[in-house]
Amino acid sequence: MGKRKINILQEAATAVAEISFFIESKGMPETAKKFVDEVFEFFETISIDTATHKACAYHPWKNLGYRCVHYKKKYVIAYLNLKNEIIICDFVNAKLLKE
């Protein structure tokens, strides 16, 4: 079981940072740090060769060929699944994905 290289686009990294900043602004700095650590650990699980997820249901992402996976039932991670690489494109609150 191998792992593919992971690239995280600026948009996804910024989204994680903004959520972390929000948590920290509520007076929970340790929780904010833990959130970031857990998200990036989850990104690692996507890179396993045998991990595959379905195409995104959100049509703009589906048209771009993104695959989606839920994180803690609240967030959606959109990524490109390439042979030797995973490109994490976006990290969004699932409630925001309405058409």
Sequence and secondary structure as in RCSB ss.txt:
>XXXX:A:sequence
MGKRKINILQEAATAVAEISFFIESKGMPETAKKFVDEVFEFFETISIDTATHKACAYHPWKNLGYRCVHYKKKY
VIAYLNLKNEIIICDFVNAKLLKE
>XXXX:A:secstr
  B EEEE HHHHHHHHHHHHHHHHTT HHHHHHHHHHHHHHHHHHTBTT    B SSHHHHHTT EEEEETTTE
EEEEEE SSEEEEEEEEEGGG   
